[in-house]
Each structure stands twice: as C-alpha cells, then as structure tokens.
Amino acid sequence: MNDDVLGRIVASATAPVPNGSSPAAARNANELALGLGAALRSDAWEVPIGRVLQLAAALDEVGTAERASVYWAGRATLVSDPAQIDHFDRVFAAYWDGLAVAVPEPVTVPLVVAMADEDDGDEPPADDASDDEDDEDDGADTVVVARWSDREIVRHKDLAACTDDELAEAYRLMGRVRLVGAPQRSRRRRPSRREGARLDLGRTVHEALGTGGEVVHRRTSVRTTRPRRVVILADISGSMDPYARAILRFAQAAVAGRRRVEAFTLGTRLTRVTRELDAHDPDVGLARAMAAVEDWSGGTRLGDNLRRFNDEWGVAGLARGAVVVIVSDGWDQGDPTQLGDEMARLARVAFRIVWVNPLKASDGYEPLARGMAAALPHVDRFVEGHSLAALDDLVEVIAS
C-alpha cells in the first residue's frame, strides 16, 4: 500500500461520522480500525499500531455492520487494562455516532478474550490437536486471544509518577536489560567460506603439509566483530532526583556480569561506580553504589566532571571508540563554555554520544538550560529517558 492510498484511508477513517448514519455503511474493517485508533490517540491514549492491526483482523471476522460487534472487537484488542474501559467507551461512542450512548449488551462473536498476565506466554503450549481434529474444525470461527497486563501501563508511565509498587515492577523489568554496544570490527579473524574472503595463508600451508605440499583446500578468513564499550554517565543531582535511582538501577542491570560497560555518577564530583554495581543481587549493587556516592541529590558541575572524566579515563582510552551515554537534564551550576569544550574533546574520541534527558518527553520542552544548549552541538542522539519504554528505545540506539 503506497503512501497516497494510506493517506486517503487515514483521512476518510478519521473524518467525523454524520449524525444518523452508520460508519459501517461506507467503511471497511481497515478504515474503521484506523479511525478508532486515531480517535483514541487524539484523546491522549497511546495505541500501538500492532493493536490497530489486530482490530482490523478481528473486524474482518465479526463484520462491521453491527455496532455491538465493532465495540467488542475494539474492546478486546485495544483495551489492555480494566481501568481503561470507561475511557474506551466514551471515545468509541463519540467516534461511532457522536452520541453518549450506553454500552451495548454483550453479543456472541467469534472472538474470545483471555485476560492473563504476560508471564503465561512463557509456559509451553498445550499439545497440538491431531490432524483429524483439525479437519473437524474446518469452517469454525477463528479464535483470537488478547492479553492484558499491568506491565504495559508501567512501561509507558513516567518513572517520576510511579508508585512504589510500580517502581518495584519497573526495577524487576530493568533486570532483563541486555545492553550491547554498537558492533565494531575486531583484529581477530575467523574461518569463512564466504566469497571474497581473504586467503588464510597459514591454515592453507599447514594443511598442505599433510598432502606432500600439494594445496588441496584453499582456506579463507574474515574479520570478526565485537561490541563497542558503553560508558554511562548518570546525573544524580537534586534536579534529577525523581529519576536518579531508576537510572542507576538501569545502569546496574547494564553493568552486571559484563566487561565492556562502565558507569559513573555526575554531581558535584565524578564517581566511578562500575565495581559497586557489578553484583549478582541488584539491590546489593544499588546499595553499594549509593553508599559510594557522597554527593547524592546535590548540585551539578557537568563541565568539571567531564573534564575529570576526559583527563583520567575518557581520552586516555575508556571512551575511545565507545558509545558514551550521558543521562542528565542539562541543569549545570558551572560554566557552560567549559561544558561545551569538554563535550568537544569527548566527541573527538567517542564513537557516538547519546544524551538522555527525561524532561524531553514533557509537552513543549525546549533545551533552554545553559548546560543542555552548550552540549547539544556535540551530541549524536538526543533521546528521552522518562519511562521503561524510552529506556528500551535507548538500548536500541546504543546497539545501532
């Protein structure tokens, strides 16, 4: 489907429905799914495109002629939490006919909703039915299983607004982080049969010794790759206090058991916490790191800290060819000129600098802080870091 066709579908799907007419009269399943998704997004509801595609598939099964069928198909595919039902009912009613009508009575549709925690997906599936049973089921209604979980709410919720229970769940999910730096070519080589690979003279000659010097097999090799080092510099000043503990927990998950991930904290001083965070128990690692940091929730001197990092670690080799991740809101008590100079030094040796600012997700945010404005010209990627979903995106940016 080209962009013009998709644009026409979206335009027609999001157009208001005339009073007294049924949207199903002139719209197919794809148009209804796109329109309902757009209506929810316009009412501050994040709707992943995958759920819209599920709705379109469900509408293909149940049809679009009956309001009740469309309602239950949309509720089964788009609602991931019982707390969202009232919100969905209001938007659906407004989209369908512009009237605040009551929720229709349940109807029998070939759509089965199984509400379960996502952990159930880890269990082995039930034994497959025999071929005979499959033949008997031919022509039966298709069954679509939709799952909902509190994880989706936690993933997209601002970490500063999470309750203690939600933060505990977020920390548990952070434990699954597998942070890997972008690949780089290694000096090591491995055997390969790929066309165009370089001749491996040593292996070729060695094997020829067993055949009286006759070269029977021409051996080749290619360069291998390895992940780049990742260096995390986390701002733990007072302005970052709502996010500092969560960011440090993310750093702990990234550091634990890995040799090519380093972590530092930025405050009134620079503190290396890699050794403290490298613990099998995340709570122990986090406690050790917080005990080692003497300037927690204090001021911020980004320029001074980066100068020390460049002098003692970064330019000397730790940041050379590495992916450097700076997590800060950019509020700096020091000289912004010094910060700009040190960022330029760092950019000359690092492979990529990623600046993570949790405030970037705020409506109307602009990088007006002096430190942020001084650093941005030397930043390769400027991303959000306010939620688990944003941190998942950060992992992909680091690995790319």
C-alpha positions as a Python dict, from the first residue, in 0.01 Angstrom:
ca = {
    (1, 'M'): (0, 0, 0),
    (2, 'N'): (160, 327, -108),
    (3, 'D'): (161, 649, 91),
    (4, 'D'): (-118, 812, -117),
    (5, 'V'): (-357, 524, -61),
    (6, 'L'): (-273, 507, 309),
    (7, 'G'): (-322, 882, 338),
    (8, 'R'): (-668, 861, 181),
    (9, 'I'): (-765, 577, 415),
    (10, 'V'): (-648, 768, 723),
    (11, 'A'): (-824, 1086, 611),
    (12, 'S'): (-1153, 909, 548),
    (13, 'A'): (-1124, 697, 862),
    (14, 'T'): (-1069, 996, 1089),
    (15, 'A'): (-1343, 1213, 936),
    (16, 'P'): (-1644, 1276, 1165),
    (17, 'V'): (-1939, 1045, 1121),
    (18, 'P'): (-2261, 1226, 1015),
    (19, 'N'): (-2542, 1205, 1269),
    (20, 'G'): (-2794, 935, 1187),
    (21, 'S'): (-2564, 736, 961),
    (22, 'S'): (-2371, 421, 1039),
    (23, 'P'): (-1991, 435, 990),
    (24, 'A'): (-2004, 73, 872),
    (25, 'A'): (-2220, 172, 575),
    (26, 'A'): (-1926, 317, 380),
    (27, 'R'): (-1615, 196, 564),
    (28, 'N'): (-1440, -137, 565),
    (29, 'A'): (-1256, -306, 852),
    (30, 'N'): (-922, -132, 785),
    (31, 'E'): (-1080, 212, 774),
    (32, 'L'): (-1277, 156, 1095),
    (33, 'A'): (-967, 26, 1276),
    (34, 'L'): (-756, 324, 1164),
    (35, 'G'): (-1030, 569, 1252),
    (36, 'L'): (-1091, 431, 1600),
    (37, 'G'): (-715, 421, 1665),
    (38, 'A'): (-681, 784, 1556),
    (39, 'A'): (-975, 886, 1777),
    (40, 'L'): (-813, 723, 2080),
    (41, 'R'): (-477, 887, 2008),
    (42, 'S'): (-643, 1227, 1982),
    (43, 'D'): (-783, 1167, 2332),
    (44, 'A'): (-439, 1107, 2492),
    (45, 'W'): (-440, 728, 2452),
    (46, 'E'): (-125, 562, 2317),
    (47, 'V'): (-239, 295, 2071),
    (48, 'P'): (40, 76, 1924),
    (49, 'I'): (-1, 8, 1554),
    (50, 'G'): (8, -366, 1628),
    (51, 'R'): (-319, -340, 1822),
    (52, 'V'): (-481, -149, 1535),
    (53, 'L'): (-381, -431, 1300),
    (54, 'Q'): (-531, -684, 1545),
    (55, 'L'): (-855, -484, 1545),
    (56, 'A'): (-864, -481, 1166),
    (57, 'A'): (-819, -860, 1161),
    (58, 'A'): (-1094, -903, 1422),
    (59, 'L'): (-1334, -683, 1226),
    (60, 'D'): (-1271, -896, 920),
    (61, 'E'): (-1403, -1189, 1125),
    (62, 'V'): (-1702, -1030, 1301),
    (63, 'G'): (-1801, -779, 1033),
    (64, 'T'): (-1863, -406, 1056),
    (65, 'A'): (-2241, -389, 1013),
    (66, 'E'): (-2330, -421, 1382),
    (67, 'R'): (-2225, -159, 1636),
    (68, 'A'): (-2201, -418, 1913),
    (69, 'S'): (-1966, -639, 1712),
    (70, 'V'): (-1733, -349, 1638),
    (71, 'Y'): (-1745, -238, 2001),
    (72, 'W'): (-1647, -576, 2145),
    (73, 'A'): (-1379, -632, 1882),
    (74, 'G'): (-1227, -292, 1965),
    (75, 'R'): (-1250, -350, 2338),
    (76, 'A'): (-1085, -692, 2310),
    (77, 'T'): (-792, -568, 2101),
    (78, 'L'): (-732, -210, 2218),
    (79, 'V'): (-805, -223, 2593),
    (80, 'S'): (-513, -362, 2793),
    (81, 'D'): (-634, -268, 3143),
    (82, 'P'): (-982, -278, 3303),
    (83, 'A'): (-925, 81, 3417),
    (84, 'Q'): (-929, 189, 3051),
    (85, 'I'): (-1280, 58, 2980),
    (86, 'D'): (-1467, 380, 3069),
    (87, 'H'): (-1224, 582, 2860),
    (88, 'F'): (-1269, 346, 2566),
    (89, 'D'): (-1649, 352, 2599),
    (90, 'R'): (-1657, 732, 2583),
    (91, 'V'): (-1425, 759, 2281),
    (92, 'F'): (-1595, 474, 2096),
    (93, 'A'): (-1941, 626, 2143),
    (94, 'A'): (-1819, 965, 2023),
    (95, 'Y'): (-1647, 813, 1722),
    (96, 'W'): (-1934, 585, 1620),
    (97, 'D'): (-2227, 824, 1621),
    (98, 'G'): (-2139, 1133, 1825),
    (99, 'L'): (-2389, 1041, 2099),
    (100, 'A'): (-2322, 941, 2458),
    (101, 'V'): (-2499, 611, 2429),
    (102, 'A'): (-2498, 325, 2673),
    (103, 'V'): (-2256, 38, 2628),
    (104, 'P'): (-2426, -235, 2423),
    (105, 'E'): (-2512, -567, 2573),
    (106, 'P'): (-2260, -843, 2509),
    (107, 'V'): (-2315, -1034, 2188),
    (108, 'T'): (-2187, -1367, 2069),
    (109, 'V'): (-1898, -1300, 1832),
    (110, 'P'): (-1621, -1531, 1715),
    (111, 'L'): (-1368, -1351, 1933),
    (112, 'V'): (-1252, -1495, 2262),
    (113, 'V'): (-1071, -1275, 2512),
    (114, 'A'): (-843, -1442, 2765),
    (115, 'M'): (-717, -1190, 3017),
    (116, 'A'): (-393, -1319, 3159),
    (117, 'D'): (-56, -1196, 3275),
    (118, 'E'): (214, -1193, 3010),
    (119, 'D'): (413, -1447, 3212),
    (120, 'D'): (170, -1709, 3088),
    (121, 'G'): (335, -1675, 2749),
    (122, 'D'): (646, -1843, 2889),
    (123, 'E'): (459, -2166, 2960),
    (124, 'P'): (476, -2440, 2698),
    (125, 'P'): (174, -2455, 2468),
    (126, 'A'): (-82, -2728, 2502),
    (127, 'D'): (-42, -3042, 2294),
    (128, 'D'): (-140, -2984, 1933),
    (129, 'A'): (-462, -3142, 1820),
    (130, 'S'): (-446, -3427, 1576),
    (131, 'D'): (-496, -3379, 1204),
    (132, 'D'): (-838, -3540, 1231),
    (133, 'E'): (-946, -3285, 1489),
    (134, 'D'): (-818, -3003, 1267),
    (135, 'D'): (-1029, -3137, 982),
    (136, 'E'): (-1334, -3141, 1205),
    (137, 'D'): (-1278, -2777, 1300),
    (138, 'D'): (-1263, -2657, 939),
    (139, 'G'): (-1507, -2373, 891),
    (140, 'A'): (-1522, -2293, 1264),
    (141, 'D'): (-1487, -1938, 1387),
    (142, 'T'): (-1134, -1807, 1430),
    (143, 'V'): (-1036, -1756, 1793),
    (144, 'V'): (-816, -1458, 1878),
    (145, 'V'): (-665, -1445, 2227),
    (146, 'A'): (-591, -1096, 2360),
    (147, 'R'): (-386, -1050, 2675),
    (148, 'W'): (-364, -754, 2909),
    (149, 'S'): (-111, -682, 3176),
    (150, 'D'): (-13, -405, 3416),
    (151, 'R'): (328, -414, 3251),
    (152, 'E'): (205, -205, 2959),
    (153, 'I'): (98, 70, 3200),
    (154, 'V'): (430, 56, 3386),
    (155, 'R'): (631, 54, 3061),
    (156, 'H'): (483, 382, 2939),
    (157, 'K'): (431, 560, 3270),
    (158, 'D'): (669, 838, 3370),
    (159, 'L'): (909, 696, 3628),
    (160, 'A'): (873, 1010, 3839),
    (161, 'A'): (498, 944, 3869),
    (162, 'C'): (518, 573, 3953),
    (163, 'T'): (403, 438, 4288),
    (164, 'D'): (635, 226, 4499),
    (165, 'D'): (477, -93, 4367),
    (166, 'E'): (508, 27, 4008),
    (167, 'L'): (871, 122, 4062),
    (168, 'A'): (939, -223, 4206),
    (169, 'E'): (788, -378, 3892),
    (170, 'A'): (988, -138, 3674),
    (171, 'Y'): (1312, -233, 3853),
    (172, 'R'): (1232, -601, 3804),
    (173, 'L'): (1179, -548, 3433),
    (174, 'M'): (1504, -350, 3412),
    (175, 'G'): (1682, -662, 3532),
    (176, 'R'): (1620, -809, 3187),
    (177, 'V'): (1821, -537, 3013),
    (178, 'R'): (2089, -671, 2781),
    (179, 'L'): (2291, -365, 2690),
    (180, 'V'): (2527, -421, 2399),
    (181, 'G'): (2728, -153, 2225),
    (182, 'A'): (2728, -97, 1851),
    (183, 'P'): (2944, -354, 1669),
    (184, 'Q'): (3297, -273, 1560),
    (185, 'R'): (3550, -465, 1353),
    (186, 'S'): (3797, -668, 1555),
    (187, 'R'): (4155, -757, 1473),
    (188, 'R'): (4069, -1121, 1519),
    (189, 'R'): (3977, -1331, 1218),
    (190, 'R'): (3766, -1643, 1181),
    (191, 'P'): (3747, -1911, 912),
    (192, 'S'): (3495, -1837, 639),
    (193, 'R'): (3380, -1976, 308),
    (194, 'R'): (3221, -1651, 202),
    (195, 'E'): (3304, -1538, -147),
    (196, 'G'): (3564, -1265, -149),
    (197, 'A'): (3710, -1363, 190),
    (198, 'R'): (4083, -1316, 232),
    (199, 'L'): (4320, -1607, 185),
    (200, 'D'): (4428, -1761, 515),
    (201, 'L'): (4782, -1846, 414),
    (202, 'G'): (4881, -2003, 746),
    (203, 'R'): (4596, -2258, 755),
    (204, 'T'): (4631, -2331, 383),
    (205, 'V'): (5005, -2409, 411),
    (206, 'H'): (4959, -2605, 733),
    (207, 'E'): (4702, -2836, 571),
    (208, 'A'): (4922, -2870, 260),
    (209, 'L'): (5196, -3027, 474),
    (210, 'G'): (4976, -3333, 515),
    (211, 'T'): (4947, -3378, 138),
    (212, 'G'): (5313, -3351, 47),
    (213, 'G'): (5295, -2976, -14),
    (214, 'E'): (5002, -3002, -253),
    (215, 'V'): (4735, -2739, -185),
    (216, 'V'): (4408, -2930, -184),
    (217, 'H'): (4191, -2678, 2),
    (218, 'R'): (4224, -2303, -18),
    (219, 'R'): (4136, -2170, 329),
    (220, 'T'): (3999, -1818, 379),
    (221, 'S'): (3906, -1597, 673),
    (222, 'V'): (3719, -1276, 755),
    (223, 'R'): (3747, -1015, 1028),
    (224, 'T'): (3519, -1067, 1328),
    (225, 'T'): (3318, -802, 1510),
    (226, 'R'): (3274, -726, 1877),
    (227, 'P'): (3051, -483, 2067),
    (228, 'R'): (3189, -141, 2150),
    (229, 'R'): (3241, -35, 2507),
    (230, 'V'): (2946, 153, 2663),
    (231, 'V'): (3010, 427, 2919),
    (232, 'I'): (2714, 556, 3123),
    (233, 'L'): (2745, 895, 3296),
    (234, 'A'): (2439, 939, 3520),
    (235, 'D'): (2343, 1274, 3673),
    (236, 'I'): (2238, 1220, 4039),
    (237, 'S'): (2189, 1587, 4130),
    (238, 'G'): (1883, 1730, 4304),
    (239, 'S'): (1708, 1826, 3979),
    (240, 'M'): (1736, 1466, 3860),
    (241, 'D'): (1622, 1316, 4191),
    (242, 'P'): (1285, 1180, 4056),
    (243, 'Y'): (1477, 970, 3801),
    (244, 'A'): (1823, 919, 3953),
    (245, 'R'): (1754, 596, 4141),
    (246, 'A'): (1576, 440, 3840),
    (247, 'I'): (1861, 540, 3607),
    (248, 'L'): (2115, 390, 3845),
    (249, 'R'): (1909, 70, 3857),
    (250, 'F'): (1916, 65, 3477),
    (251, 'A'): (2295, 113, 3488),
    (252, 'Q'): (2325, -175, 3736),
    (253, 'A'): (2141, -409, 3502),
    (254, 'A'): (2366, -297, 3217),
    (255, 'V'): (2691, -338, 3413),
    (256, 'A'): (2624, -666, 3597),
    (257, 'G'): (2832, -950, 3454),
    (258, 'R'): (2964, -751, 3157),
    (259, 'R'): (3319, -637, 3093),
    (260, 'R'): (3254, -367, 2836),
    (261, 'V'): (3010, -145, 3028),
    (262, 'E'): (3129, 130, 3263),
    (263, 'A'): (2921, 353, 3491),
    (264, 'F'): (2991, 688, 3658),
    (265, 'T'): (2776, 934, 3853),
    (266, 'L'): (2777, 1308, 3793),
    (267, 'G'): (2707, 1554, 4072),
    (268, 'T'): (2938, 1800, 4241),
    (269, 'R'): (3204, 1535, 4175),
    (270, 'L'): (3263, 1240, 3945),
    (271, 'T'): (3234, 891, 4097),
    (272, 'R'): (3313, 564, 3923),
    (273, 'V'): (3058, 302, 4039),
    (274, 'T'): (3121, 16, 3795),
    (275, 'R'): (3266, -217, 4059),
    (276, 'E'): (2989, -141, 4309),
    (277, 'L'): (2711, -201, 4056),
    (278, 'D'): (2859, -528, 3932),
    (279, 'A'): (2671, -753, 4174),
    (280, 'H'): (2452, -1056, 4118),
    (281, 'D'): (2186, -913, 4351),
    (282, 'P'): (2062, -583, 4203),
    (283, 'D'): (1959, -447, 4543),
    (284, 'V'): (2307, -511, 4680),
    (285, 'G'): (2468, -345, 4378),
    (286, 'L'): (2240, -42, 4403),
    (287, 'A'): (2306, -7, 4778),
    (288, 'R'): (2683, -27, 4727),
    (289, 'A'): (2674, 238, 4455),
    (290, 'M'): (2461, 478, 4659),
    (291, 'A'): (2694, 432, 4956),
    (292, 'A'): (2993, 515, 4736),
    (293, 'V'): (2833, 836, 4606),
    (294, 'E'): (2890, 1120, 4852),
    (295, 'D'): (2709, 1392, 4658),
    (296, 'W'): (2372, 1230, 4601),
    (297, 'S'): (2091, 1482, 4530),
    (298, 'G'): (2329, 1776, 4548),
    (299, 'G'): (2439, 2023, 4284),
    (300, 'T'): (2570, 1961, 3932),
    (301, 'R'): (2902, 2059, 3778),
    (302, 'L'): (2886, 1890, 3442),
    (303, 'G'): (3182, 2078, 3294),
    (304, 'D'): (3416, 1995, 3585),
    (305, 'N'): (3303, 1632, 3590),
    (306, 'L'): (3353, 1586, 3217),
    (307, 'R'): (3696, 1747, 3238),
    (308, 'R'): (3799, 1498, 3505),
    (309, 'F'): (3648, 1209, 3308),
    (310, 'N'): (3832, 1314, 2992),
    (311, 'D'): (4162, 1365, 3175),
    (312, 'E'): (4162, 1047, 3384),
    (313, 'W'): (3958, 796, 3183),
    (314, 'G'): (3792, 910, 2862),
    (315, 'V'): (4065, 1047, 2636),
    (316, 'A'): (4313, 803, 2787),
    (317, 'G'): (4121, 512, 2639),
    (318, 'L'): (3795, 434, 2819),
    (319, 'A'): (3584, 645, 2584),
    (320, 'R'): (3793, 591, 2272),
    (321, 'G'): (3569, 429, 2013),
    (322, 'A'): (3297, 381, 2278),
    (323, 'V'): (2929, 471, 2298),
    (324, 'V'): (2904, 734, 2571),
    (325, 'V'): (2561, 775, 2731),
    (326, 'I'): (2505, 1091, 2937),
    (327, 'V'): (2183, 1093, 3142),
    (328, 'S'): (2109, 1445, 3262),
    (329, 'D'): (1852, 1724, 3242),
    (330, 'G'): (2129, 1968, 3149),
    (331, 'W'): (2096, 2193, 3454),
    (332, 'D'): (2454, 2294, 3536),
    (333, 'Q'): (2597, 2521, 3805),
    (334, 'G'): (2927, 2553, 3622),
    (335, 'D'): (3049, 2743, 3319),
    (336, 'P'): (2860, 2635, 3003),
    (337, 'T'): (3166, 2725, 2793),
    (338, 'Q'): (3372, 2468, 2980),
    (339, 'L'): (3099, 2209, 2930),
    (340, 'G'): (3096, 2278, 2556),
    (341, 'D'): (3476, 2246, 2536),
    (342, 'E'): (3480, 1916, 2726),
    (343, 'M'): (3197, 1777, 2514),
    (344, 'A'): (3401, 1864, 2205),
    (345, 'R'): (3701, 1675, 2349),
    (346, 'L'): (3483, 1376, 2424),
    (347, 'A'): (3324, 1380, 2079),
    (348, 'R'): (3666, 1360, 1914),
    (349, 'V'): (3741, 1020, 2072),
    (350, 'A'): (3399, 860, 2123),
    (351, 'F'): (3219, 665, 1852),
    (352, 'R'): (2884, 816, 1949),
    (353, 'I'): (2749, 1040, 2226),
    (354, 'V'): (2390, 980, 2333),
    (355, 'W'): (2231, 1236, 2564),
    (356, 'V'): (1931, 1110, 2760),
    (357, 'N'): (1706, 1379, 2909),
    (358, 'P'): (1390, 1264, 3093),
    (359, 'L'): (1242, 1613, 3054),
    (360, 'K'): (1245, 1582, 2674),
    (361, 'A'): (913, 1394, 2694),
    (362, 'S'): (739, 1694, 2854),
    (363, 'D'): (494, 1888, 2639),
    (364, 'G'): (653, 2197, 2490),
    (365, 'Y'): (1001, 2107, 2611),
    (366, 'E'): (1288, 2302, 2459),
    (367, 'P'): (1657, 2258, 2551),
    (368, 'L'): (1691, 2606, 2703),
    (369, 'A'): (1906, 2511, 3005),
    (370, 'R'): (2256, 2656, 2962),
    (371, 'G'): (2426, 2319, 3000),
    (372, 'M'): (2190, 2149, 2759),
    (373, 'A'): (2233, 2422, 2498),
    (374, 'A'): (2612, 2404, 2526),
    (375, 'A'): (2622, 2024, 2497),
    (376, 'L'): (2376, 1963, 2213),
    (377, 'P'): (2608, 2066, 1923),
    (378, 'H'): (2835, 1775, 2018),
    (379, 'V'): (2560, 1514, 2076),
    (380, 'D'): (2487, 1248, 1813),
    (381, 'R'): (2149, 1136, 1953),
    (382, 'F'): (1920, 1327, 2189),
    (383, 'V'): (1657, 1093, 2335),
    (384, 'E'): (1401, 1065, 2614),
    (385, 'G'): (1455, 860, 2929),
    (386, 'H'): (1143, 911, 3138),
    (387, 'S'): (992, 562, 3114),
    (388, 'L'): (1072, 196, 3063),
    (389, 'A'): (963, 221, 2701),
    (390, 'A'): (1203, 512, 2649),
    (391, 'L'): (1485, 311, 2807),
    (392, 'D'): (1404, 21, 2575),
    (393, 'D'): (1444, 261, 2284),
    (394, 'L'): (1774, 376, 2435),
    (395, 'V'): (1903, 17, 2432),
    (396, 'E'): (1830, 0, 2059),
    (397, 'V'): (2002, 335, 1996),
    (398, 'I'): (2314, 217, 2180),
    (399, 'A'): (2326, -107, 1982),
    (400, 'S'): (2273, 58, 1642),
}
